[in-house]
Amino acid sequence: MKHFFYILCLITCSQSLKTDVIFQGITETGVTKNNFLCPSLTSSAVSCVSADANAINFTLPSGQILQLFNSQPYWLDQEAIKQQYDLQVLDYTQSEIQAELDSTGWGAMGGYCLLITTNPVLTGIVMPTVIAASGQEKVVVQLWYNGEQSLQLWSQDALAINQGTGFTISISSATDPLSELSTTSTSSGLKATFLAGLNLQPNNRNASIYNIATDSPRSITITQSA
């Protein structure tokens, strides 16, 4: 999954002399599976590390990219514990177990990644109506899901943030319509063709998987700190 994002590093523009914006952490609402933040109580033998544990107060100068991943081994172990309970205690068949997993939000167990960036390549194509004024930096955040043999864009947001100011990322299990991806771009020319070929905001979300991920990260927003 990381390999996909390394291409961004190859096209990062030179950093300008600006005051950085500051990532100040993650909040989650309605997310009880595949969290980026680890639960305070756990019965798992597999360790869980919150995605922002070593990233609080990380500064994002123009062009910087920050990637955060959930603890997928931990959540896969939690799914296995649930499967074992259904099999040994409830005496479910394999088909009944899968139906139960899907109906209770365990059906989307791929890896989840937050991409947070001030990279001008992404800030130029994601939500182009969000424009940073003088003294501001545009920040883009994307939620990617790596499962079902494909890398899917599940949610994204952009915000112009005052330079020198902090911001947080709010993650929710609510649905994101991703309405901006349904608009067909009318841009033409070599640059537009090149950027389209990079597929940095693909309209490729698998609706059937997204819809059963009822307790997993499905929507993200950026909030500027007070």
N, C-alpha and C positions, 0 to 999 in steps of 0.2 A: 504494500500500500504506500509506503514511504517513497518508493521509486517514482511514482506518478508525480509527486510534488517537487522532486529535485529539478525538474525542467524549469520551474519558476526561478530557481537560483541562477540559472544560466542567462535569464533575461532581466535580472534585477538592474535597475538603473542606478547610477551613482547617487549616493546619499547627499542631500543638500544640507546646508547648515540651518537646521530648524530645531526648535525645542521639542523633545519627544513627547508623545502621548504614552500613558502608563497603564498596562494591564493590571487590574486589581482583583481578579478572581472570577469564579463561577458561582452562580446560584441555580438551583434546580427546583422545579415545581411539577408535581404529579409524576415524577420519574422514579420508579422503584425497581427497574431492571436496566442493565447496561449503563448504569450511571457513570458520569465522569467523576463525581464525588463519591467516595466510599462510605458505606453505612457505618454508623458508630458501633453497632453490635453485629458480629458475624460468627457463624458456626463453621466457617470454611477453614480447611487446612491450607488453602491457597491464599497467599497474601494479596492484599488490595492496596494500591497507592492512588490517592486522589490525583487527577490529571494536573491540577494547578498547584500541587504541593511545592514544586520548585520554580514556579513561574510568577508568583505574586510579586508585584512591583517591577515586572519585566518591562523595559522601555522599548518602544517601537518607533525608531526613527524612520524617515521616509524610505521605503523600499524593503523594510524588514518583514520577515515571515516567521510566525510562531505556530507550531503544530502541537496539539495536545490529543492524546489517545486515552480512551477508557481502558480499564484493566480487564481486557477480554478473557484471559485465563481464569480470573476469579469468577466472572459471570458464567462462563461455560461450566465451571465446577458447580455453581449454584443450580444451573439447569440440570446437571447430572444428579444432584441430590434430590431434586424434584422428581426426576424420572424414576429413580430408585424407590422413592416413597410410593409413587403410583403403581409400580410393578410389585413391590414386596408387601406393602401394607394394604393398598386398595385392590390388588390383584387384577389390574387392568391389562388388557392385551396391548400389543405394540400399537395397533391402530387407534385404540382408545387413548393411549398415552399421548400420541401425536395430536389427536383432536383436543385433548385437555390442555396440552402445551399451547396450541394455537389460540384456544379460547381464553386463556388466562395470560396472554401477552408474552409468552416465551417463544414465539415463532420467528423472531428476527434477531438471531444471535451472532451476527457478523460483527466485525470491528467497527467502531465509531471514531471519527476524527473531527476535531475542530481546527480549522485553518483560519488564523487571525493575521491580518496583514495590512500594511500601508503601501504595498507594492503597486506602483503606478499602472502596471499591466492589468491587474485585477480591479483596481479602483476605477480604471477608465472604462471597463466594460460591465461591471456589476452596478446596477441601479445608477445609470449615468445622470439621472436628475438630481442625485445627491452630490452637491458640489461644495468643496471646501473653500471658504472665504479666506481672506488674508488673516493669518494668525490661527488658522485651523488646519487639521490634518484629517483626511478622509480615511476611515477604518472600515475594512470589509471583513466579515466573518462568514464562513461557510461550514455547514454540517454535512460530512460525507459518511456514507454507509458502505462498508465493503462486505458484501455477502451475495449469495445466489450467483456466484461467479462473475460479478460485475461491481464496478465502483460507481455508486449513485450519489447524486447531489440531492439531499433531502430538505435543506433549508438554507437560507442566506439572508444577510442583513447588511446595511451600510449606514454609517453615520459620520457627519462632520463634527469633529471633536476639537475643542479649544486646545492649542498646544500647551503642554505642561500640565494637562489635566488627566485624571485617571478615568477609567471606564471598566465596567463589568459586563460579562456575558450571561444573560438569562437563558436557561435551557428549560424547555417545557415539553410535556407529552401531547400538548395540543397540536392540531394539524396546521400546516403552513400551506396556503394555496399556491405559492410560488407563481403568482399571476404574471410577474414580469417576464417569465420564461416563455409564456405563450405568445408574446409579441414578436412577430417576425422582423428581424433587423433589415433595414433598407440600405445599410452602409455598403459601400463598394470600394474597390481599390486593393492594392497589394497588402497594406497593413490590416485592413478588415478581413481579408482572406486568410492571412497568416494567423490572426488572433482566433478566427473561427475554427481553424484547423487544430489549435491547441485544446479546444473543447474544455475550457476552464469553468464554464457554467452550463453543463449539458442538461437538457430536458429529458432525463432518462430514469426518473424515479419509478420503481416498480410499485404500482398502486396496491397490488394484492399483498405484498410484504409490508409496505408502509401502513396499510390499514389495520393489520393485526399486531403491529408494534405499539399497542395501546398504552403500555407503561414505560416505553423506552424514549430516548431523546428524539423528538420529531420537529421541534421548532426552536429557533434561536433569535434573540434580539440583543442589540447593544444598548447599554445605558450609560450615559456620561455621569460621572460622579459629581456630587454637589460641590 
